[in-house]
Amino acid sequence: MSSISCSKLTIWTIFAMVLQIAGLYLFVLGFFPVKPVLSGSSGPESFQPPGIDSFEDFNVSSMNSDDLRSLYLELSDVPPLYSRLILMVVDGLPAEFVLGKDGEPPTKAFIDAMPYTHSLLANNMAIGYHAKAAPPTVTMPRLKAMVSGAIGGFLDVALNFNTQAFLDDNLLGQFFRIGWKMTMFGDETWLKLFPKLFTRQDGVSSFFVKDTVVVDLNVSRHLPEELYQDDWHLMILHYLGVDHVGHIGGRKSVLMPPKLREMDDVIKMIHLNSVLSSDSKQGDTLLLVVSDHGMTESGNHGGSAYEETDSLALFIGASSKAPRDNVSAIQDTMNQVDIPPTLALLFGVPIPKNNVGVANVDCLLSLADGRLLRALELNSWQLLRLLKAQLPGLSCVALDSGDHVDTRWSNISQCSGATEEMFCCLYSKAAALHTFWKSTASSSDGSHHYNYTVTAYYDFLMTASEWLTRKVTDKPVGQLALGILAMVFSSLVFLRLLFFLRRDECLKGNQGFKDMKSSMHNWSLEEIFVVSVIVILVVSMGSSSMVEEEQYIWHFLTSTLFWILIRKMIKSFPVGERDRLNKSNYDSCFSQVCPILVMLICGRIIRAWHQGGVNWTHLSDISKWLEQAGSNIKKAIRVVSCILVTSLSLFSFSRSRLNRVFRNLLQFCFLLSGCLVLQHIMIYQDNMLLVSGHGATFMAQIVYAVLSIATGFTVLASPWLSPVSICKDSTSYSQLAGSHSVKNQMIHLSEGFKESIYLIGWAYMISWSLLQLLLQQPINSMPVFLLLLQISAAMMYFFNDGANRKPWVEVAILYFIGMTGHFGLGNSNTLATIDVAGAFIGISSHSTILSGILMFCITYASPISVLLSLMIYISLKDESVNVLDHTMEFGQLLKSELAIPFLVPLGINSVLLSAYTIVLLQMRNHLFIWSVFSPKYLYVCATTACVYIGGFIVASTVLYTSLVYTLRRKRVVSVRNSTKRSD
């Protein structure tokens, strides 16, 4: 039975990879939300009921701003309550810090940190809300939601690092059309979203999270002058310090109270300024203090936990007053998308076209009853237009106002049936009640009917808003099915190729076809368990709780696999009396026991380092204990980790048999890199103000350069420097040309190929580990070393396993170690655990590409480390020397060395990717689709990219080394042939 050739294996592998990427692209493009459903901007038509086209041909663009403002005022019948707006965005400020939680006031520490703000709330001079933010809770999509009222695409989390101009209908565009002058100071995201819109501006980068001081001083320094200027209508102040403090030290950071006090001083300065007084010559000014998102206990954000979505909306102005008790629809919470319609009605501009929010009644209480109902009517018309765009069959006419609406429409449950019928019923009820109230407003029952009308409008508005929020876009079923089909087919191709490779391994270890067939059907326990792990992972994907706590599955199954290896080793112990007396047998057993014990111990410590996931993060773990122990303990552990990694690198390179000068040069380069990382730790770890300074940045750049040069030089030079030694009796080239010397040189050349791969593998591993010690949070330094030690122990075990080796199982074990380490470093399936702080170490000016690469490196430190370690695994394969003779073709060499290490990670990942894609499609209407399943899918896609990148690095390195080996082998053969001819 012939084995699959290298050319066929390569063609099918490339075909499966291309097919998988194409399928993934089709699915992602079709599944995740895209643009809003309505194009253009709201204009005069927004003040008329849907279907009335009296303003359809009205040329708004030809009107000057004053005329347009007058037209809006005439049509809206809702007079503006304010003439100027100060929008103060405190990035990352949880509403809990200001308003408390679950009906309880804030803690004394927060009250003491923001005394003036709390006094405004206590004296009913401000209205505060928990404004729920929709995931993903990152800045750019949250700012879009606060100015447009639209639910952004979930993939905005990726675009957050490369913001483009915002072209959809929004409040700033509406303000600009009526002639408002706008200024902006703070986060430069505003300048990217709205280029050339601000009269004066001073943008600061939001991604240098180590800066907690200057980033806010650059905003506040403009206030003394700007507050007394009368040439602006909107001033945006976006403070980043609270968010940066959270990223550095979490909610309980010692830097948090001073930063909150600084924000409180800013609010006090603005409020005490005459700009907010009712007799100001510029008119009433509203100060709106908002946050784009909250933060977790560790200070991160991006997911859907309450701590992350709990943003603030604080309305402070001369017209603010306590809410009425007799309006039952009023609540103390709101959605973040409710801000745009509220502001639009407060300032007399049309509500943005794609808004899904509901105007907040509390902020409109200064209006008379009739005008308040008019405001709710305008909001209802705007949402009704969106509903009609989604439901073309929706056609609503207000019911006859003579119906007995006070009893007939008293309960929302009476509106049922199809979606169109329900919405038509809700809107018609509110419209009929509104008409009926107009006829009874002056009677004694007017107040009674007024409350019914407000409730009816809110029933329609809230129901419509919730429905539109869920139905952001339709899913193109055909495109999604095609994408899934492509990914499933690519998975089948990968599995088929792995089957052929396993058959070749069995054929290699057996003499006859019957033995090979028997071996193919007799699966070992570890092989069965590896397949079982994949099946368990696939089955668990359908549970939101399992997705949230996936780390427990990886830790448990990987530890169980290690115990299976121990069982296998125990069964191989010598049992005969003669064997017991054989010391070499015990040495062999000992060399297998120690690596497994090291893997188990390292895995257990990594498991206990972080309580990952979502539901159990409050439980104690090693990282929390070290945080409480203080910075000196953390620094000591980080220093020890750096020394251990550097020492391991020196020991590993000393074991190489390549050229001594070259080996010593590498040891010096990596020792220098380790010392630089150590110096960076000693100087900058405790000083948060210096960590983003020029000195720290320059030192980090030197580390990058030294590691890059050392690793690149190792990859390029080591294949040419083998073999180290040749025949000891050979002292000249003429002696080397002898047939015996040539034969010895061929053997040494084969060993040199193995040594080159080994040396390159260790260069990759040590460079990556030192890089992680520089980039990772200080608390993760020891897990970085433990992961390196665990991988090294696994390599030692594989090398000592001898004839019992099953290569595809060994590579799968490494893959499992990588995923276990991924969660052990504190990662999870929520976006909140992504470490943003380390992504800007060594970057002197903001670069989306560079910071994105560093963020990817930090997040996928463990999987990439395991993939790079495959170079060491390849060098330890038994056949590395035995099969490398001058008769082997280049393709055979590549297949022998690269096929299994390259295809096993691709095969496992393809199965998990295809399975979870199907799960995601099935869960598209699940309650947790955007909060649990979608973030997990982004991680699955990123893991796919990680596997491709790691596989490409390994494949290209082995390809280059094999090519050099082949060229050098041909040179040796030609020398031997010329020697024979001369003889």
N, C-alpha and C positions, 0 to 999 in steps of 0.2 A: 504494500500500500504506500503510494508516494505521498510525500508531505507537500504542503502548499509552498509555492516558491516565494521568494522575497518580493519579486515584482508584483505578483498578484496580491500579496499581503499589503503592499504599499498602496496599490491602486484602490483596493476595497476600503482600506483605512481612511484614505483621503476622501473617498466618496462618502463614507459614513459621517465624517466630520463636517463636510460641506453641507450634507443633507440635514444634519442636526442643527447647524447654525442657521440655515434657511428656515427650518421649521420653528426654531425659537424666535427668530425675527418676525415671522408671520403671526405667531401667537401673541407675543408681547405687543405688537402693533395693533392687534385687534382687541385684546382684552382690556388693556388699561385705558382710563379716560383720556379723551383728546379735547378738541376745542368745544366751546359752548355751542348751543344749538342755534342761536340767533346772531346774525351779523349786524354791523352798524351800531349806531348810538341812539339812545332815547332822545326824543325831541318833543315838540308841541303835541304830537299824537298821544303821548303818554298821559295827558290830562283828559283824554276822552276814552269812553268805553271801547273795548276791543271790537273791531268790525266797522267802526265809523271812520271813513276815509277823508274827512273834511280837511285834514292837514297832510294828506299823502303827497300832494304836489307842492307843499310849502317849502320854499328854498331857504332853509335856515342858514346855509353857508353865506348867503348874500347879505344877511343882517349883521349890523355891528353889535358889539357885546351889550351895549346899553339897551338897545331895542329888544334884543333877545331876552335880557333879564326882565324887562317890563312885560314882555309877552308871557313869560313863565309866571310872573306874579299875578297877571290878570287871569290866566287860565287855571292856575292851581287852586285859587281860593283858600290857600293856606299861607298866611303871611310868615315870612322868615322870622324866627325868634332870635337869631344871631346874625351878625354881619361879618364876624371874623372868627377864625378857628386856629387854635394852637393844638396840634396833634403831637403829644409827647409819648413816644414809644420806648418803654423800658424793656429791652430785649431779655426774655427768659424769666420775667418776674411772675411767680405764681400768685394767683389771686388770694390764695390762702395766707400769704404774708400780710395782706392788707385787710381782708374781709373775714378771715377765719375759715373754719371748715365744719360742715355738718351742724350748722346752727351755733357753733361755739365761737367765741371771739378769738382773735389771734393770740399767740403766746405773749407773755410780758416782754420777751426779748424783741419781738417784732414791733410791738407797740412802742417800746422805748426807742427803737431805731427809726420809726417814722411818726413822731408825736404830732406834727402839724397835720399830716394827712388824716390821722385818726381823729383829730379834733374837728376837722371839716365834716367827717362822717357823723360824729357824735352830735354835732350842732345842725344836722340836716342841711348843710351847705354843699353837700356833694351826694351823688347817687352812685353807688358801687355795685357791680355785677360780676359774678363768675361767668365769664364769656367762654363758652366751650369751643375749643379749636378742633377742627377736623384733622385727622392724620393725613399726610405726614406732618408732624409738628416741627418743621424747620422754617427758617425765616421767609424765604422768597414766596412760597405758596401761601403763607399766612398773611403776608402783606397784600398779595393779590386779593385774597378773600376780604380783607378789611377795606379795600377801596372799590371792589366790584360786586361783592356779595355772591360771587360764583364759587362753586366747589372746583378747585383746581385738579389737574390730573395727578394721580398717585406718583407718577414718574417725575413730578416736579422736584422730588427729593434729590434726583440726580442733577436736574437743571439748576438746583440751588447753588451749585458751585460754578455755574457759567450762565449768569443771568442775562436774558435778552430783553429788548424793549417790549413793554406790555401794550398791545394794540387793541385789546378788547375794551368795551365800554366801561368806564370807571368814573369815580367821583372827581378825580383830579382833572380828567378831560372835560367833565361837565363844568367844573369851576373855571377852567381856562376859557371855555367858550363864552362865559358871561363876563369875562374881563378881569378875573381875579389875578392878582400878583402873588406869587408863591415863592417862599424861601425854604431851604432844607439844610440842616446841619446834622451830621451823624453818619450812620451806615450808608456806604456808597451804593448799596443795593437799590436805593431809591433813584439814584442817578442813572443806573443801568436800566431800570424799569421805565423811567420817564426822562429820557435825555432831552436837553434843551427846553425844559419846561419851567425851570426855576430861575427867578431873577437873581438871587444870590444863593450860593451853595458852598459847602465845605464838607466833602465826603471823606470818611475814614474806612479802612478795610475792616470787615467784620470777622476775618479769619485768623488774625493774629491773637489767638485766645490767651496768650501769656500776658498781654497788655491789659491791665485793669485800671490804669490811672490816666495815662495820656489820652486814651481813646475817648474818655468822657470829658476831660478838660478841653479837648478840641471842640466840643459842642457847647459847653457852658460859657466859654470865653466870649461867645457871640451875644449872649443874652443881655448884658447890661446896655448894649447899644441897640439891639434889635427890638427890645420891648418898648423903646421910645420912638421907634420909627412908625410912620403912618402910611407907608407906601406898600404894605403887604396886607393880604387878606387871609392867607394860610401860611403858617409857619410849622414846619415839621422838625421835631427834635428826636433823634433816634439814638438812645443811649445803649451802649453794648457792655458796660462794665459788669452788670449783674450776671449776664450770661457767661461772661468770661470767668468771673469768680466761681460760678457753678462748675464750669468745665475743669477748673484747676483743683478745687477742693470740695465741691458738692454744696448742698444746702447749708451744711453746718460749718462751712469754712469760717475761719477767724476773720477773713476779709469781707464776709457778707454784711455784718452789722454796720461797719463804716460805709460801705457802698450804699446800703439802703438809707442811711442818714444823709448821704450826699444827694440821693434822689429826692428825699424829703425836703432838703434845703432848696432844691430847684423848684419844686412845687410851691413852696412857701414864697420864693422870690417872685414867681409869676403871679401868684394869687394876690400878694400884697401890692403888686404893681397896679397903677391906675388903669392898665389896659383891660382889667376884668370888671371895673366898676360900671354901674349902669348908666352913669352920666358921662362916660368917656365920649370924646368927640368922634371917635371912630365907630361908635355904636357898641352894642353888647358883644363880648367875646366869650367864646366857649373854650375852656381848657378840657381836653379829652386825654386822659392818661390811660394808655392801653399797653398790653404786652402781647407779643406775637404767639407766645407759647409758655408753658411752665417748664419745670425740670424735675427729674427724679432725685432721689436722695444723693446719688453720686454726681448730680449736676448735669446729666446728659438729657437729651430729648430727641424726638424723631418718631416715637411710637404713639400708642393710643392709651397709655395708662392715665388714670385720673390726674396724677401729678404733672403729666406732660401736657394734657389738654386743658388744664385749669388756668386759663389766661384771665387777665384783668381788663375791665372796662369801667373807668371812673369818670363820670361827667361832673365838671366843676364850672359853674357859671352863675351870673347874676339872676338868671331865670330858673335855676335849679331849685326845686323844692320837694318836700316829702311827698310820696305817692298817696293817692286817695285810697281809702280802705274799701270804698264801695264798688270798685272795679275788680271783679273776681278774676279777670284774666291776667292781672299783673303778677309777676313772679320775681324772685330775687336772682334768677339765673337767665341767661340768654345765650344764643349762639353767636359766635364771632361774625358770622355772615349777616347778623341782624344790625350790625353797625352801619353799613352803607345806606340802607333805606331810612334808618333813623336820621342820619346826617343829611340825606337828601331832602327830607321833609323839614328838618330844622332850618335849612339854608335856602329852600325854595328852588331847587333844581330837580330835574327828572331823576327818578330812580334808575340806576344802571340796568341795561336791558336784560342781562343774564343773571340778575340778582335772584337768589332763592331765599333771602332772609326776610324776617318779619319786623316791621317797625316797632320800637319799644315805646309803649304808651306812657311809661313813667316820665320820659323825657319830653313828652308833648302835652303835659298837663296844664301848661300855661295857655293852651289854646281853649277857646270856647268849645262847648259840646259839639256843636255842628261842624266846626272846623276839625275837631279831633276825628269825628266820623268820616269827614272828607279825606283826611290823611289815610285812614284805614282803607277807604274806598280806592284811593290811588294805588296803594300797595296791592290791593286785591286785583285791580285791573292789570298791573304789571305781571303778577304771578299767573293770571289767567291767560295772558299772551304766551307765556312760557308753556303752560299746560297745553294750549292749542297747538303749539309747535310739536309737542310730543304726542298729542292725541288729536289727530286731524278731525275725528268724528265728534269732538266736543263742541256743543252749541248750547249756550245758556241764555235764557231770557228771564228777567226778574219776574217773580210771581206777582199776582194781583195784590196790591196793598190792602185790599179789603178782606183778604183771608184772615181767619182768626190765628194770627201768627203767634200770639202770646202763649197759646197752649199747643198749637200744632208743631211749632219748631223749637220746643223747649229742650230737646235732647238730641245730641248728635247721632245717636244710634238709630234714629229714624231714617237717616240717609245711608242707604245701603245699595246693593246691586253691583253692576259693572262699574269699572273705574270712572268712565265718562259720566255715568248716571250719578255716582256719588258726588263727584266734584260739581256737577251742574246743580244738584240738590243743595249742597252746602253754600255755593255762591248765590243761588237764587233766594235761598232763605235769608242770607245777610242783606241782599239788595232789597227784598221785600220789607224786611224789618226797618231798614234805613228809610225807605219811602214812607212807611207807616209812622215812623217817629217824627218825620218832618210835619206830618199833618196833626200830630198830637203833642208837639214840643211845648206848646204854651199851656197845655192842660195839666191837671194834677197827676196824670199817669205818665207824664213825659219822662220823668227820671226812671221809672220802672221800665219803660220801653227802651230807654237809652242803654241801660245795663244789658238788656237782652240783645240789643244791636251790637254792642261791643263784643259780647261773648260770641255772637254768631259770626262776626267778621274774624275773630280769632280762631274759631273752629275751622273756618275755611283756610285762613292763612297758614295755620300750623300744619294742617293736614296736607295742603299743597306743598309747603316747604319741605316737609319730611319726605313726601313722595318724590319730589324733584331732586332732593339730595341723594336718595337711594338710586334713582335712575339718572345718573350723570350722562351716560351714553348707552346706546344699544350695543350688544355684542354681535359682530358678524359671524354667525354660526359656521358658515361655509369656510371662511378664512381660518377660524379657530380649529375646525376639524382637520383642515389640510395641514396646519402646523403640527397638530398632535400626531397625525398620520406619519409625517416626515420624521418626527423625533422617535416614534415607536419603531419605524422601519430601521432607522440608524442604530437603535439599541439592539435590534435583532441581528444586524450585520456585525456589530461589535461582539455580541455573544457567540455568534457563529465562528468568527475568527478565533476567539478564545478557545472554543471547542476544538478547532483544528490544532491549535498550539498545544493544548493538553494531550491530544491524541499523539502529536509528535513526541512529546515528552515520554508518554507511555511506550511508544514504539522504540524510543532510544534506550529505554531501560529494560526491554524484553526482547528475546531472541526471535520468537515466532509470532504469527498472527493470532493464534489462539491465546497466547499469554497476553498479548497487547489487548485483545478484546476483553479478556477477563479483568485486566487492570483498569480498563476504561469503565467497567460497570461496578467495580469495587471501590467505593468512595471511602476515604478515611473520615474519622470523626471530625477533624478540624476542617476538612473540605465541606462536609455537611453543615457544620456550624457557621462557616463563612456565608454560605448560601442562605442559611436561616436568618442571619443578621440582616441581610439585604431584604428578605421577605418581611421581617418584623418592622424594619424601618418603613417599608412601603405601606404596610397595614396601619401603622401608627400615624401616618400623614393625614388620615381622615378625621382625626380628633384634634380640636383646637387646643385642648389641654396638653395633649402629647406634643403638639407643635411648640407650644410655649415652654415646655419643660423637656425638650429633646435631649438636653445634655445628660439627663439621668439614663436615658436609653443607651447612649454611646458609652458612658462610664461603666455601666453594668455589663453590657455585652462584651466590651473590650477586656474587662477584668476576667469575665468568664472564659474568654478565649485564652487568656494567659494560663488559667487553671487547667484548661484542656491540654495545653502544651506541657504543663507539669505532669499531667496524667500520662501523656505519651512518653515523656522522658522516664517516668518511674517504671513503665512497662518494659523499657529497654535496659533497665538495670541488670547487671550480671547476677545470675541466680545459681550458677554452678559453683561447686566448692573450689575448683581450680580457678574459676573466674574471680572468686572473692579474693584469692591470694595474688591476683594480678593487679599491681599498683596502677598500671596504665589505664585499666578500665575505670578505676575510681577517679583518676585524673580527668578522663573523658567525661564522666558523669558530673564531676564538679564543675567542669568548664561549661556544661549546659545548665546546671542548677543556678549558678551565680547570675548569669544574664537574665533569666526569667524572674528571679527574686528582685533584681534591680528594676526590671520593668514594672513589676507589681508595686514595689515600694514607691517608685517615682510616680506611677499612675495614681496611687492613693493620695499622695501629698498634693498632686495637681488637682485631684478631685475635691479635696478639702480646702483649696486655696480660695475659691470663689463659690458663693451660692448663686449660681446663674439663674437664667429663666426669668419668670415674671412673678409667680405666686409665693416664692420662698426666699426672696432676696433679703428679707428681714432677718433670717436666721443667721446665727454667728458662723464665722468662718475665719480662716487664718488671716486673710487680707484685712478684715475688720479689726481683728485683734492687733495687727501691726499698725493700723491707722491710729488706734487708741494708744499704742505704746509710744508714739512720738516719732519725730523725723529722724532722730539719731539712730534708732533701731532700723528704720527703713534704709537709711543711708548705709549702715553697716552691712545689711543684707545685700544691697545693690553692689557695694564694693566687693564683697566676698564672691558674688555671682560673676562679676567681671573678671576677677582674678582666676576663678575656676575655669571659666570659658577660655581665657587666654592660656592657662596652663595646659588645658586639654588640647588646644591647638598646637602648642609646642611639642607635646608628647606625640601627637598624631603625625606631625611632619617628621619627627625624629625616627619614626618607624619606617619611613620610606627609604628605598634603596637607590633612589636616583642620585644624580650628581650632587656631591656634598656642598659645593659652593652655592648651587641653585637652591638646595634645601635650606641652607643657613640664611640665604637672602630672604626666602619666604618666611622663615621663622622671625627674622628681624622685622619684616613689614607687618606681620600680624601682631607681634609684640608691641610695635609702635602704635598700631591701631587700638589695641587694648589699653595702652597707657593713656592715649588721648581720650578714649571713652571714660576711663577712670578719672582723669583730670576734670572732664566735663561734669561728672557726677559730684566730685568733691567741691567744685567751685560754685556750680549753678543750681544744684538740686534744692537747696534751702531758700534760695533767693529768687522769688517769683518775678521780681522787677528786672533782674539781670538776665533771666533765661532767654528773653527775646532781644537782648542787646547785641551790639556788634561783635563783642568778644565771643559770646556763646555761639552766635551764628557762624563766625569765621572758623572756630574750632570744629564745629560740626561739619562744615564744608571740607575741612582738611581730612576728617575721618572718612567722609564720602570718597574723597579723591584717593587716599591711601588704600582703602579697601577695593575700590574699582581697579586701580593700577595693579595691585597685588593679585587680585582674582583674574583679571584679564591676562596678565603676564603668565600666570600659572596655566591657564587654558591654552594659550597660544604656544608657549615654549616647552612645556613638559613632554608632549609627544615627540619632539625632536631630540630631546636629551636622553632618551632611552636607547639601548640598555646602558646601565651604569657601569657594569663590569662585564668583561668578556673573559675568554680563557686566560687563566693566570700565567700560562707560559707564552702568551702572545705579547710581544713587546714592540712590534712594528707592523706597518700595514702589510708588508710582504708576508709576514707570518700569518696575519689575519686572513690572507687570501687562501690559505690552505684549506682543503676540504674539511678536515676535522675542525678547524677554527670556525669555518663558515657554519658548520652544523651547530657548534656551540653558540655562535652569534645569533643564529635563528632562534635557538631556545631562549637566549637572553633577551632577544628582541620581543618575543612573545611575552616574557615576563615583564618587559618594559612597558608593553601596552597595558597590562594589568596595573602596573604601578602608576602609570600616567592617569588612568581613570580614577584610581584610588586617591591620588594626590589632588586632582581636580575636584573630586567629590568633597574632600575635607576642606578645600579652599572655599567652595560654595557654602558649606555648612557653617564654618567658623565666621566667614564674612557676614552671613545672614544673622547669626546669633549676636555678633557684636553690633550689627545695625539695630537689632531689636532692643538690645540693652540701652542704646542711645534713644530710640524712639518711644518705646513702651512706657506706660506709667511706671514710676519707681516701684510700686507694689508688685509689678509683674516680673521683676528681674530674676528672682529665684525660679519661677516656673519656666523661664526661657532656658536656664541652665538644665533644669530637670528634664525638660523635653529633649534637649541635646543628649543628655546622658541616657535617657530612655531609648532614643533611636540608636545610639552607639551600642547599648546592650542588646538590642534586637539584632543588629548586624553581627555581633559576636555569637549570638545564639544560632543564627542562620548558618554562619561559617562552620560552627562545631557540630551541626546537626548531621552532617555527613550524607550517607546514602538515603536517608529518610526525607530528604528535602522535596518539597513540592513548591516550585517557584511561584505559581500564581497565588497560592495561599500566603506565601511570605510577603508578596507585594500587597495583597489585600490587608494583611495585618498592619503593614506600615501605613496604609491608607486609613485604617481605623484609628491608629495612634494619632495621626494627623488631625482627624476630626475630633477626637477626644481632647487633644491639646487645644484645639480651637475654642472649645467651650471652657476648658480649664483656665484660659487666659482672661476669662470674664466676658466673653462674647455670648450672644444669645440670638434669638430670632426676632428681636425687636430692634428698630433702628436706633433706639436710645443708647445702646451700649457701644456704638461706634465712637472710637476715641478720636476726637477732632484736634485735641491739644497737640499731640505729637506730630501732626501732619504739617507743621510749619517750622519744625526744628531745622535749622540750616538754610532757611529760605530768607533772603534779604529783602525781597519785594514779592508781593502777592502774585502767584502763578497758579491758575486753576489746574493746569496739567500736572505740575510738580506736586502740589499739595494733594491732588487726587491720587497720584501714584503712591505717595507716602502713606496716605490714609488706607489705601488698599493693602500696602505692605504690613501695616500695623494690624489690620483686621484679620488678614489671612497669613499671619506669621507662622502658625503651626502647620497648616496644610502645605504651604510652599516649602517649608523646611523639610518635610517628609519627602516631597517630590524631588528636591535637590539631593536628598540622601540616596536616591536611587542610583546615583553615580557610584557611590561606595558599594551599594548592593551589587551592581554589575561587576565591579572589580573583584568581588568575593565569590562569584559563581564558580562552581567546580570546573566547568568546561572552559574557563577563561584561558587557561594555558593549554589544556589537553587538545583542544580542537584547533588552536591557532598554528597551523603549519603552512608551508608555502603552497600547498595545493588548494587551500580554501579560497573561494571566490569572495569578492567584495560584498556581494549581496548576502551570501551565506553568513559572513561575519556580522553584518548588521542585524540579520534576523536572529542569529544566535544570542547576540548581546542585548538587543533593544526591544524585541517584539513583546515579550511578556511585561517587562517594566513599563513600557509605553501603553500597552493596550488594557491592562488590568484597571488602572485608575480611570481611563476613558470608559471602559465597560461598566464599572460600578456607578460612576457618575451619570452615565447615560440612562441607566435603569431608574435611578432616583429622580433624575430630571423629568423623564417621560411620565413616571408614575405621579409625581407631584403636579405636573401640568394637567393631567386628567383630574386629579383631586381638586385643583383650583377651579377648573371649569364646572365641576359638579357643585362646588361650594359658592358659586357666583352670586347666589341669593342669600347666603348665610349671613347671620347677624354680624359675624366677626370677619367678613371677607376683607375689609380694608384695614382692620386693626391687627389681625393675626395672620391670615393666610397670604395676603399680598406681600407684607414685609418678608415673610418666610420665602416667598417665591423670588424676591429680589436677591436674597441670600443664596438661593439655589442657583440663580443665574450667575451671580458673582463667583460661586464655587466652580461652576462650569468654566468661567474665564480663568480662574486660578489653575484648574487642571490643564487647560490648554496651554497656558503660559509656562507652567512647570514642565509639562511634557515637551514643549517646543525647546526649552533650554536644554533638557537632557538629550533629546534627539539630535539637536544641532551639535552639541558637544561630542556625543558619541560618533556622529557622522564625520566631524572634522578629525577626531582622533583616529578613527578607522581609516580614513583617507590617508592620513600621514603614515599610519602603520603599513598600509598597502603599498604606498610609494617606496618606503624604506625597505620593505620586504623584497620588492622587485629589484631594488638596487643590490641587495645581498645576493639574490639569485643570479643577477647578471654578473656579479663578481665571481661567483662560483663557476658559471658557465665559461667565462673568459679564462679562468684558471685551468679548467679542464682542457680548453683548446690549446693553451700554452704548453700543457703537459703532453 
